[in-house]
Amino acid sequence: MTPKEKAEELVNKYLLATPVGFHIDDAKKCALICCDEVLGYMGADRGYEFWTEVKQQIQEL
């Protein structure tokens, strides 16, 4: 899975898991929080670059 695909997947999961009226910007904020949590628990050798790219892709959606 590419970082862009992961970014889209995370945002879509938050959109589907929340009540009607939940805006895409809110879903993006939640997905970014998720990325920050993942990045906070891993070292540079364990996917840090991938999750940093996912974060960038979310911001570009």
N, C-alpha and C positions, 0 to 999 in steps of 0.2 A: 504494500500500500504506500502510495506517495504521500508526502506531507500535505499536499493540496487535498487529496482524497480524504485523509484523516481529518483535516480541518472541516471539510464539508460534512463528514459523518458526525462529528461532535456537535456542530451547530444544528444540524437536522435532528439529532437525538434530543437536544434541549427544546427545540421547537415542538416536537411530538410529545414530549413528556410534561408539557406545561399547559395551563388553561388557554382556551381560545382568547385571543387578544394579546398574547405574549409576542412582543415585537422581535424581529430578527436581530436588532441591535442588542436587546436584552439577552438573547440566546448567544450572541457572540461574546458578550461580557462573561457569561457563565462558562463558555468554552475556554476563554482566556484564563479564567480563574483555575479551571481544571489543568490547563497546561502549566501554569505557575506551580501548582501543587506537585505535578509530576516532576518538573524541573528541580524543585526544591529537595526532592528525595533521591536524585541520581547524580552520579559523578559524570565527568566529561567523557568517560569511556563507555557509558551505558545508554547511549541514545540521546545525549544532550543536544547534539546538532539537529537531529530529526525533530525533536519537540520544539526547538527554537524556530525551525522552519515552519512547523505546524502553526505556531503562534503568529508568525508573519503572514501566513496564508489566511488565517482567520481575519486578521486586520484588513486584508485586501478584499475580502468577500463583500 
